[in-house]
Amino acid sequence: MPRPTATQLVYGSATVFLSTLAMLLLSQTETGIGVAVIAIAGLGLGLLVAMTVPMPAASRVVRRGSAPEARPQPAPPAAPAPLRAVPAPVEARVGEHSR
């Protein structure tokens, strides 16, 4: 499993904090079980947001150290060898049947 990036950690943590705070203020719950349910919901939302932030793709860095004409060019593919006709063996089997 790949490690989360800094962006994923920041977005996930901010989501947990802000969503939990908003749900606690809006629900006005006073019971311990209500606070626990809201906290678990906030953690779930934070995990969902952190996992949906796109991962950075593999970078395609172009090295500019050498000029294109200085690089060795690959050899052109060799021409295929001409096909030779192979004569079929001539066997005279007159009167024989396959079994």
Secondary structure, 3 states (H helix, E strand, C coil): CCCCCHHHHHHHHHHHHHHHHHHHHHHCCCCHHHHHHHHHHHHHHHHHHHHHCCCCCCCCCCCCCCCHHHCCCCCCCCCCCCCCCCCCCCCCCCCCCCC
